[in-house]
Amino acid sequence: MKRKAIMGLSLLVAFIMSCTTPKSVVELAVPTPIPTPPVDLPIWQEGVYIKDDSEVAQTDAFEIHLITIYEDLPFYDGTVPFEFEAWELPLNPPYNPLKMLYIFDNFITFFSYDDPTSGIASRARTYDKANGLLAEAQLEEILGDGTVVILEVHYNKDGEIIFWCRSRIAPILGFKEEEFDSHGVKEQDYYFVWPAY
């Protein structure tokens, strides 16, 4: 009887040992640190929305428009159609109004412009409805066909970087078409639409 108990115990130990995760697998499960994005953080360091706005700004009063998107955008996770508010700053002719603020259901994005006559936002900062910083982005390049390349950085509630990537934005419509050079895991996409006309 004692011998059977010892054999049973040996089998149980062997079974448990076979079920434990090998050290190499445990080491692989540890997340690798996210490399630092190639930009000075925070991206938006000053409260300037438009640089040298005296010649082009028509008024300080915003126009608020309700925008409805009927397309299923590549980087939008919600239902279609969807709506958001676009706060625009009118400019003197012949320039298009600047999109300064997008308000979605659960986040708000502010935009700033280095060249307001281009209509292409230079930087963005996104907050949740409790004023917590969610993400930032900046213009990196405008390609020959008008495609815009931005660098976006996402944060967790403690202000730590959890994701960053570069994104290609379609000209005129401003829909995000592609992400590349991505690192980490994002919780949500915030820049699926960008002022790019």
C-alpha positions as CSV (number, residue, x, y, z in Angstrom):
1,M,0.0,0.0,0.0
2,K,2.8,2.3,1.0
3,R,4.6,1.5,-2.3
4,K,1.5,2.3,-4.3
5,A,1.1,5.7,-2.5
6,I,4.8,6.5,-3.3
7,M,4.3,5.5,-7.0
8,G,1.1,7.6,-7.1
9,L,2.9,10.6,-5.6
10,S,5.7,10.1,-8.1
11,L,3.2,10.1,-11.0
12,L,1.5,13.2,-9.6
13,V,4.9,15.1,-9.3
14,A,5.8,14.0,-12.9
15,F,2.4,15.2,-14.2
16,I,2.7,18.6,-12.4
17,M,6.3,19.0,-13.8
18,S,5.1,18.3,-17.3
19,C,2.3,21.0,-16.9
20,T,4.6,23.8,-15.7
21,T,5.6,26.3,-18.3
22,P,9.2,26.1,-19.4
23,K,11.4,29.1,-18.4
24,S,12.0,30.0,-22.1
25,V,8.2,30.4,-22.7
26,V,7.8,32.5,-19.5
27,E,10.6,34.8,-20.7
28,L,8.9,35.1,-24.1
29,A,5.7,36.1,-22.4
30,V,7.3,39.2,-20.8
31,P,6.4,42.2,-22.9
32,T,9.2,43.9,-24.6
33,P,9.6,47.7,-23.9
34,I,8.3,50.1,-26.5
35,P,11.1,52.0,-28.1
36,T,11.0,55.8,-27.6
37,P,9.3,57.6,-30.5
38,P,11.5,59.8,-32.6
39,V,10.0,63.1,-31.4
40,D,10.2,65.5,-28.5
41,L,7.4,64.9,-26.0
42,P,5.0,66.3,-25.3
43,I,4.4,67.1,-29.0
44,W,2.2,70.1,-28.4
45,Q,4.2,72.1,-25.9
46,E,2.7,75.6,-26.3
47,G,-0.8,76.9,-26.4
48,V,-0.5,78.2,-30.0
49,Y,-3.3,76.9,-32.3
50,I,-2.2,78.9,-35.4
51,K,1.1,80.5,-36.0
52,D,1.1,83.9,-37.6
53,D,-2.7,84.0,-37.8
54,S,-3.1,87.8,-38.1
55,E,-3.3,87.9,-41.9
56,V,-5.5,84.9,-42.5
57,A,-7.9,84.7,-39.6
58,Q,-11.3,86.2,-40.4
59,T,-12.7,86.1,-36.9
60,D,-12.2,84.5,-33.5
61,A,-15.7,83.0,-33.6
62,F,-15.9,79.3,-34.4
63,E,-18.4,77.8,-36.7
64,I,-19.7,74.4,-35.5
65,H,-20.7,71.8,-38.1
66,L,-22.1,68.3,-37.5
67,I,-20.2,65.9,-39.8
68,T,-21.7,62.6,-40.8
69,I,-19.4,59.8,-42.2
70,Y,-21.2,57.1,-44.2
71,E,-18.2,55.1,-45.2
72,D,-16.7,52.2,-43.3
73,L,-13.3,53.8,-42.6
74,P,-10.3,51.4,-42.4
75,F,-9.3,52.5,-38.9
76,Y,-12.7,53.4,-37.4
77,D,-14.0,50.7,-35.0
78,G,-17.5,52.0,-34.4
79,T,-20.8,51.7,-36.3
80,V,-21.5,53.4,-39.6
81,P,-22.8,56.0,-40.3
82,F,-21.3,58.1,-37.4
83,E,-21.3,61.7,-36.5
84,F,-18.9,64.2,-34.9
85,E,-18.7,67.9,-34.3
86,A,-16.1,69.9,-36.3
87,W,-15.3,73.3,-34.9
88,E,-14.0,75.5,-37.7
89,L,-12.3,78.9,-37.8
90,P,-13.2,80.9,-40.9
91,L,-10.3,82.3,-42.8
92,N,-10.2,85.2,-45.3
93,P,-10.8,84.2,-48.9
94,P,-9.5,82.2,-50.8
95,Y,-8.6,80.0,-47.8
96,N,-10.7,77.2,-46.5
97,P,-11.9,77.3,-42.8
98,L,-9.5,75.5,-40.4
99,K,-10.7,72.5,-38.5
100,M,-9.6,73.3,-35.0
101,L,-11.5,70.8,-32.9
102,Y,-13.3,67.4,-33.4
103,I,-15.7,66.2,-30.8
104,F,-16.5,62.5,-30.8
105,D,-18.6,60.5,-28.3
106,N,-15.8,59.6,-26.0
107,F,-12.9,61.9,-26.9
108,I,-12.0,65.4,-28.2
109,T,-9.1,66.3,-30.5
110,F,-7.6,69.7,-30.8
111,F,-5.6,70.7,-33.9
112,S,-2.9,73.3,-34.5
113,Y,-1.4,74.7,-37.7
114,D,2.0,76.0,-38.7
115,D,0.8,77.0,-42.1
116,P,-2.9,77.8,-41.9
117,T,-3.2,78.4,-45.6
118,S,-2.5,74.7,-46.3
119,G,-5.5,73.4,-44.4
120,I,-3.3,70.6,-43.1
121,A,-3.0,70.2,-39.4
122,S,0.5,70.2,-38.0
123,R,-0.3,68.8,-34.5
124,A,-3.1,67.2,-32.6
125,R,-3.8,66.5,-29.0
126,T,-6.6,64.2,-27.9
127,Y,-8.3,64.1,-24.5
128,D,-11.1,62.0,-22.9
129,K,-14.2,63.7,-21.5
130,A,-12.5,63.9,-18.1
131,N,-9.6,65.9,-19.6
132,G,-7.1,63.0,-19.5
133,L,-4.5,63.0,-22.2
134,L,-5.0,60.0,-24.6
135,A,-2.8,60.7,-27.6
136,E,-0.8,63.3,-29.5
137,A,0.2,63.4,-33.2
138,Q,2.3,65.6,-35.5
139,L,2.7,66.1,-39.2
140,E,5.9,64.5,-40.5
141,E,5.7,64.8,-44.2
142,I,3.4,65.8,-47.1
143,L,4.1,63.5,-50.1
144,G,3.9,64.5,-53.7
145,D,0.4,63.3,-54.3
146,G,-0.9,65.2,-51.2
147,T,-0.8,62.2,-48.9
148,V,0.0,63.2,-45.3
149,V,2.3,61.3,-43.0
150,I,1.8,61.8,-39.3
151,L,3.5,60.4,-36.2
152,E,1.1,59.5,-33.4
153,V,1.8,58.6,-29.8
154,H,-0.8,57.0,-27.4
155,Y,-0.7,57.1,-23.6
156,N,-2.3,55.2,-20.8
157,K,-4.0,56.8,-17.8
158,D,-0.6,57.2,-16.0
159,G,0.9,59.1,-18.9
160,E,3.1,56.3,-20.1
161,I,3.5,55.6,-23.8
162,I,1.6,52.4,-24.8
163,F,1.7,52.8,-28.6
164,W,3.2,54.8,-31.4
165,C,3.2,54.6,-35.2
166,R,3.4,56.5,-38.4
167,S,0.2,56.8,-40.4
168,R,-0.6,57.7,-44.0
169,I,-3.6,60.0,-44.4
170,A,-5.5,60.3,-47.7
171,P,-5.4,63.8,-49.3
172,I,-8.5,66.0,-49.2
173,L,-10.8,63.5,-47.4
174,G,-8.3,63.0,-44.6
175,F,-9.1,59.4,-43.8
176,K,-6.3,57.2,-42.4
177,E,-5.2,54.6,-45.0
178,E,-2.3,52.9,-43.4
179,E,-0.2,52.5,-40.2
180,F,3.5,51.5,-40.4
181,D,6.5,51.5,-38.1
182,S,4.1,50.7,-35.2
183,H,5.2,49.8,-31.7
184,G,3.1,48.6,-28.7
185,V,-0.7,48.1,-28.5
186,K,-3.2,50.9,-28.9
187,E,-6.5,50.9,-27.0
188,Q,-8.4,52.9,-29.6
189,D,-7.8,54.8,-32.8
190,Y,-8.1,58.6,-32.5
191,Y,-6.7,59.8,-35.8
192,F,-8.8,57.9,-38.4
193,V,-9.8,61.3,-39.8
194,W,-7.3,64.2,-40.0
195,P,-7.6,67.8,-41.5
196,A,-5.7,67.3,-44.8
197,Y,-7.0,69.6,-47.5
